Amino acid sequence: MSHIVIIGCGIIGAAIAYQLSQIEGLKITVLDKQAPATASTGAALGVLMGVISHKVKGRPWKMRHISVERYHTLIPELEAKINRPIPHNRQGILQLCLPGDDLDKWEKLLDIRKADGLPLEIWDVAKLRDRCPQLQSQEVIAGIYSPADLQINPVALTLALVEVAQQNGVNFHFGVTVAGYETISVGSHEYRCCQIQTKSLDVTTKAPILEDVDWLVVAAGLGSLPCLQGIKGGKLESLQCRSTQGNGFTIIPVLGQALELQVRSPLGNPDFQPVITGDDVHIVPVTENEYWVGATVEFPDDVGEAVADPSLLNRVIGRAISFCPGLADATVARKWSGLRPRPEGQAAPAVGYLQGFKNVLLATGHYRNGVLLAPATASAVEKMIINSLRDR
Ligand SMILES: Cc1cc2nc3c(=O)[nH]c(=O)nc-3n(C[C@H](O)[C@H](O)[C@H](O)COP(=O)(O)OP(=O)(O)OC[C@H]3O[C@@H](n4cnc5c(N)ncnc54)[C@H](O)[C@@H]3O)c2cc1C
């Protein structure tokens, strides 16, 4: 039986664990130093902009297409297994067009999506007002409505994936980190990781545990490259992902702030509450009288630290109110922030072999789209493992 160890239990590690748990004959262990969905995933808004994205070819579009299609089957599949709903919104995403936006570009995208059988609509201002009367901005010149795109609560989704993977026999260990790796040389500049040593972060717990591994999947978000620093073999000074550009890369934290607003009654038509997005600000209906609004995009400073700037969050709130003035009367129920793992020197996400290793996969660096791209990432990892097992 092949033993697969996954480091990291955000949305990416959980999606991979669930996907692999459906294959007979694998032993799967997931390790995380924290509880599931507490890092980047815990801060995400769960907006899944697939069909409405401007990606039209290659890996970026393929991953979005696979993911959006999979979400429509994955959600009911998981809900049936956990016997409770996973909060999500299937009323689509409405992107607001502002002066200067190229409507011809959108028309072209509509044609491309139509050829793929995917719905996308351009709404004029009259239709926008009719369908979403909460939009009162004079600035908006049109809307692009994508009924096939959706939004999901990322924490509830991750916990559902963990629960069902557990039902399927996956072992999860939280409060645990990797303390060391055993590797063997399997040819010229090629290594295999054959054992990992884990340690509990709870100081009262006993000695480190040794686990034999056949595959190591690193889905540790911002922790992905640091947690591999101790692995011996290969050209470790330049961690590379064979599947993409082939240059060394790093992963930097890009901070995002968001908040939850409470209103007395739903804005606009209570029966039609799509996610509204304009000028990179999302207004996400989560319950009848709650909206999430976000998120800022804040790069790290010269010493690599990303520190929340309250004025940027105020700008996001101001922009949301400029589109939906009804939000001005809302009360702020909660504010939060999180760090997105952004690869530098490598397109997001980094999914592929760690250079020099035959059995170490990276599934990381999903930056602003980890929730969106989780199903396609899990499917890519599954294919790499299955193909390799077949070739043995
Ligand atoms: C404000 C905000 C809004 C966002 N909105 C969206 C959105 O609308 N749609 C979307 O698709 N994406 C969104 N994102 C991006 C999304 O959150 C990330 O791309 C995604 O969560 C990355 O998932 P992950 O599993 O790779 O990383 P994480 O969720 O960060 O999980 C990594 C896990 O690895 C663990 N770990 C790290 N190092 C170690 C180690 N050494 N040993 C053991 N465990 C380790 C961590 O504890 C953590 O649990 C948003 C992000 C932010 C901050």
PDBQT file of the ligand as one rigid body, heavy atoms in Angstrom, charges set to zero:
ROOT
HETATM    1  C1  LIG A 401      -8.679  38.263   2.418  1.00  0.00    +0.000 C 
HETATM    2  C2  LIG A 401      -8.539  37.108   1.439  1.00  0.00    +0.000 A 
HETATM    3  C3  LIG A 401      -9.578  36.880   0.523  1.00  0.00    +0.000 A 
HETATM    4  C4  LIG A 401      -9.457  35.826  -0.385  1.00  0.00    +0.000 A 
HETATM    5  N1  LIG A 401     -10.518  35.571  -1.212  1.00  0.00    +0.000 NA
HETATM    6  C5  LIG A 401     -10.454  34.544  -2.078  1.00  0.00    +0.000 A 
HETATM    7  C6  LIG A 401     -11.558  34.255  -2.942  1.00  0.00    +0.000 A 
HETATM    8  O1  LIG A 401     -12.577  34.948  -2.913  1.00  0.00    +0.000 OA
HETATM    9  N2  LIG A 401     -11.451  33.203  -3.789  1.00  0.00    +0.000 N 
HETATM   10  C7  LIG A 401     -10.334  32.406  -3.836  1.00  0.00    +0.000 A 
HETATM   11  O2  LIG A 401     -10.304  31.447  -4.624  1.00  0.00    +0.000 OA
HETATM   12  N3  LIG A 401      -9.273  32.654  -3.024  1.00  0.00    +0.000 NA
HETATM   13  C8  LIG A 401      -9.309  33.707  -2.174  1.00  0.00    +0.000 A 
HETATM   14  N4  LIG A 401      -8.231  33.977  -1.355  1.00  0.00    +0.000 N 
HETATM   15  C9  LIG A 401      -6.996  33.207  -1.541  1.00  0.00    +0.000 C 
HETATM   16  C10 LIG A 401      -7.069  31.874  -0.805  1.00  0.00    +0.000 C 
HETATM   17  O3  LIG A 401      -7.390  32.122   0.525  1.00  0.00    +0.000 OA
HETATM   18  C11 LIG A 401      -5.723  31.143  -0.884  1.00  0.00    +0.000 C 
HETATM   19  O4  LIG A 401      -5.262  31.056  -2.219  1.00  0.00    +0.000 OA
HETATM   20  C12 LIG A 401      -5.900  29.704  -0.344  1.00  0.00    +0.000 C 
HETATM   21  O5  LIG A 401      -6.512  29.731   0.908  1.00  0.00    +0.000 OA
HETATM   22  C13 LIG A 401      -4.564  28.985  -0.255  1.00  0.00    +0.000 C 
HETATM   23  O6  LIG A 401      -4.839  27.733   0.316  1.00  0.00    +0.000 OA
HETATM   24  P1  LIG A 401      -3.676  26.777   0.865  1.00  0.00    +0.000 P 
HETATM   25  O7  LIG A 401      -4.332  25.555   1.348  1.00  0.00    +0.000 OA
HETATM   26  O8  LIG A 401      -2.614  26.666  -0.169  1.00  0.00    +0.000 OA
HETATM   27  O9  LIG A 401      -2.994  27.617   2.022  1.00  0.00    +0.000 OA
HETATM   28  P2  LIG A 401      -3.418  27.845   3.576  1.00  0.00    +0.000 P 
HETATM   29  O10 LIG A 401      -4.890  28.015   3.702  1.00  0.00    +0.000 OA
HETATM   30  O11 LIG A 401      -2.555  28.939   4.020  1.00  0.00    +0.000 OA
HETATM   31  O12 LIG A 401      -3.040  26.486   4.232  1.00  0.00    +0.000 OA
HETATM   32  C14 LIG A 401      -1.703  26.073   4.408  1.00  0.00    +0.000 C 
HETATM   33  C15 LIG A 401      -1.653  25.209   5.635  1.00  0.00    +0.000 C 
HETATM   34  O13 LIG A 401      -0.325  24.693   5.777  1.00  0.00    +0.000 OA
HETATM   35  C16 LIG A 401      -0.003  24.666   7.137  1.00  0.00    +0.000 C 
HETATM   36  N5  LIG A 401       1.463  24.665   7.289  1.00  0.00    +0.000 N 
HETATM   37  C17 LIG A 401       2.346  25.618   6.908  1.00  0.00    +0.000 A 
HETATM   38  N6  LIG A 401       3.605  25.242   7.220  1.00  0.00    +0.000 NA
HETATM   39  C18 LIG A 401       3.518  24.012   7.808  1.00  0.00    +0.000 A 
HETATM   40  C19 LIG A 401       4.459  23.103   8.344  1.00  0.00    +0.000 A 
HETATM   41  N7  LIG A 401       5.774  23.355   8.347  1.00  0.00    +0.000 N 
HETATM   42  N8  LIG A 401       4.014  21.950   8.894  1.00  0.00    +0.000 NA
HETATM   43  C20 LIG A 401       2.685  21.656   8.922  1.00  0.00    +0.000 A 
HETATM   44  N9  LIG A 401       1.741  22.493   8.409  1.00  0.00    +0.000 NA
HETATM   45  C21 LIG A 401       2.150  23.642   7.853  1.00  0.00    +0.000 A 
HETATM   46  C22 LIG A 401      -0.640  25.921   7.703  1.00  0.00    +0.000 C 
HETATM   47  O14 LIG A 401      -0.850  25.786   9.095  1.00  0.00    +0.000 OA
HETATM   48  C23 LIG A 401      -1.948  25.974   6.912  1.00  0.00    +0.000 C 
HETATM   49  O15 LIG A 401      -3.024  25.358   7.584  1.00  0.00    +0.000 OA
HETATM   50  C24 LIG A 401      -8.298  35.018  -0.406  1.00  0.00    +0.000 A 
HETATM   51  C25 LIG A 401      -7.289  35.240   0.514  1.00  0.00    +0.000 A 
HETATM   52  C26 LIG A 401      -7.401  36.281   1.430  1.00  0.00    +0.000 A 
HETATM   53  C27 LIG A 401      -6.300  36.504   2.421  1.00  0.00    +0.000 C 
ENDROOT
TORSDOF 0
